[in-house]
Amino acid sequence: MPVTTIERFILDQQRTYPQATGVFTNLLYDIALAAKIIARETTHAGLVDILGKVGQMNVQGEEQMKLDVFANQVMVRANSYTGRLAVMASEEMEDIVCVPEESQGPYVLVFDPLDGSSNIDVNVSIGTIFGIYRRVTQEGPGEMVDCLQPGRNLLAAGYIIYGSSTMMVYSTGNGVHGFTLEPSLGEFLLSHPSIHVPDPPKYYSANQSYERYWSEGVVRFTRWLQGIDGEEPCPTLSGRYIGSLVADFHRNLLKGGIFYYPADQRSNSGKMRLLYEAAPLTFLAEQAGGLGSDGRQSILDIVPSSLHQRTPLFIGNRNLVEKARHFLEKYDG
């Protein structure tokens, strides 16, 4: 198998679009470069003064980790002066991130700079999630409306997982492809071309410590996954839950399965961020033959009303997500 760098792969894909200017191609490579910088710091997190909390609360009400802040700064600085973006939005920042007027471009970048950061101290895989849109406004500085677009409008989405190896997985609407960082070369190399969610699936991923707050439909669905519910066919999957969305999604993408974080009856809302987590990963899931839903409709059809809107999320193998909908409709109305 020939060695293919991410730069070569992106350029080869660009050639299939005669009208392409190279701006979108370079934006993807900017994100790959930022990922290398973040990966360098996550690798050394146990050796330098990166671990631990900054002592500030982010907009989600969570105490920020030092590595959270660093990853956010890297993503913002790597993309602010390239002339490719109109505006950015980050899970770590309350408002949109304005791009200098002299550096305005046609695209919008939304991202979670460091998903799963509560696991940093115990060396569990964490990641960066991103989505790319075309701006809605015609000129001038990017605005809120440019960011509040449904997932159906995504031009590309992906994630970088920092674990035993660093991988960048992304799609521009032509399948899902994975690249592994070769540390000695400092290059992402194509390692997982044309990823498709395997069937039959192997795993289900859910935080069952909150089962007492789940609806009857979600509980019944979980029993079905375990082979306990009598409704046929019962898949009898193994439970695997890491607590880092990127890591759980990545495993199920490669091995087959479903991740779900349903609505909590205490607040009747979900936990996953629609703009930064649910929509980009659902875009990937659909490109890989899977599905993402809030239990009622496709995540990609939800129009965000605010930057930090939350949603329930069921994501993975298409038949499992559709079965979750069935149980919610049957028992929850």
Secondary structure, DSSP 8 states (H G I E B T S, - for coil): ----BHHHHHHHHHTT-TT--SHHHHHHHHHHHHHHHHHHHHHTTTTTTTSSEEEEE-TTS-EEEHHHHHHHHHHHHHHHSSS-EEEEEETT-SS-EE--GGGEEEEEEEEEEEETGGGGGGT--EEEEEEEEE-SS-SSS--HHHH---GGG-SEEEEEEESSSEEEEEESSS-EEEEEEETTTTEEEEEEEEE---SS--EEE--GGGGGGS-HHHHHHHHHHTT-S-SSS----EE---S-HHHHHHHHHHH-EEEEE--BTTTTB--EEIIIIIHHHHHHHHHTTEEEESSSSBGGG---SSTT-EE-EEEEEHHHHHHHHHHHHHHH-
